[in-house]
């Protein structure tokens, strides 16, 4: 088996672990919110909250117990931070023509983008464009310059948009060539 396989497998396991950790943290946050509301309501608060939420008092009691056992809430960025960052970076990109974005998306979808791309995604993307043998009407040299000019975050935002087939969300040049 190849090292690429093992890298992909390790990345998948890491993603699953992050998801499991996020799910557990979310359950802890939910338990804390319930426990705080029960405390705020005082005597009979658990019964009231159970009725409002349409769950049993036992469920509320279990949430309160979980909140007591849960580690202190971790300070972390909101879960959607990466998506919001990538959207902000996409919005700040200089516009390219629709044909250039489509060509880039085609190239990206045919390229294995792995963790090594973190360091210099724009440079690596430019190299893929150079190797693609694009039609001169697309202005491959201009596309290469654009790729090399992007910040790391901008290049990753472009790659993400291309992989997700969200090219329409990228800034289009008025000429629309």
N, C-alpha and C positions, 0 to 999 in steps of 0.2 A: 504494500500500500504506500501511496505517495505522501510526502510531507504536506502537500497542499490539502489532501484529504484530512489529515490529522489537524491541520490548522483550521479548516472549515468546521470539523467536528468540535474542536475546542471552543471556537467562536459561538457555535450553536449552544453548547453547554453553558457558556458564560451568559448568553442572552437569556436562556431559560432561568438561570440562577438569579439574574437581575430582575426578571419578571416575578419570580417567586418571592424575592425580597421585597419588591414593590407591593405585591399583593398582601404580604404579611404586614407591611408598614401601613397600608391602607386600612386593613382590618383593625390594627391598633388605633389608628386615628379615629375610626368610626366608634370603637369602644370608648375612647376618651370623650368624644363628643356626647355619647349617650350618658356616660357616667357624670359628666359635668351638668347635663340637663337634669338628670335625676336629682343631683345635689341641689341645683338651683330651685327646683320645684319643692324640695323638702318632703315632708311626710306624705306618702301616697303618690309621690312623683313617679315611681317605677310603674305603678298601676296605670296612671294617666298616660304615660308615654307609651306603654305597651298597647293601650287602646288606640291611641292616635296613630301609631305605626302599624297596627294590625298584626302584632306579634304577641307571643305569650309573655307573661311576666318572667318566666324562666329564661327566655331569650334575653330580656333586659338584664336579669341577674347575671347571666353568663357574660354579657358585655361589660358590666360593671366589674366583675371579677377579672376579666381580661385586662381591663384598663389598669387595675391595681398591679398586675404582674408585668405589664408591658414596660419595655425600657422607655426612658425619657424620649420624647419625640425628637427625632434627628433633625438637625437643621440642614436643609437641602434646598436646592433650587426646585421650583415647581416642575412637575412631571413633563409638562409640554414645552420646557425651555428649549430643547434642541429644535423642535419643529418651528417654534417662534423665531429662533435665531436664524435658521435656514431661510425662512420666509423673508426676514428682514434683509438678509444678504442677497437673496434673489432680487428683491425690489431695488437694491442699490447698484445692481449690475448695469454697465453700459449696454444699450440695446444692440442686438444683432438682428440680421434678417431672419425671416421665418425659415428660409432654406438653410441658413447656417445652423440655426438651432436644431432643425430636423436632422441635418447631417451629423451634428454632434451627438444627438440622441441615438442615432443609428450606430455610431462608433462606440458610445458608452455601453449600449446594450450588448455589443459583441466583444466587450473587454471584461476580463476578470479584474474587478476592483476589490482589492483586499486591504489589509491593515498597512501594507507598505505605502499605500497611497496617501496616508495621513501626512507624511513629511512634506511632499511637494506635489500635491494633486494637479495644480495648474501646469507644471512642467511635464508631468507624466501624460496629462491629457493632450498637451501640445505635441508631444512625441507620437501619440496615437493618431492625431490629425495628420501629422506629416507623413506617417506610414500608410495612411488610408488611400492616397491617390485620388483625392477629391477633384471633381470637375472644376476648372478654373472659374466658371461662372459663379461658384460659391465663394470665391476668394479665400482659398485655403490659407494663404499667407496671412491675411487679416484675421482669420480664425485662430491661427497659431499665436499671433501677437496678443489677441484677446485672452486666450487661455493663459499665456505666460504673465499677463498683466493682472490677473485676478489674485486676490488674497487667498490664503489657504481656505478660509471659511467660505468665500465666494465660490471657489472651485468645487468644494464639497457640496455646496448648495446646488450648483449646476448639475453635478453628477447625480445627486439625489433626485432632482427634478426629472432628469433624463431616465433614470432607472424606474421611476414611478409613473412615467409617461405623462408628466405634468409640464411639458414644454410650453403649452399655451400660457402658463403662469410666468414665463420668463419675458423680460422686456423686449419688445419687437421694435426694430428700426422702422421708420416711416416708409422707407422705400419698399419694404415687404418682399423684396426680391425672391 
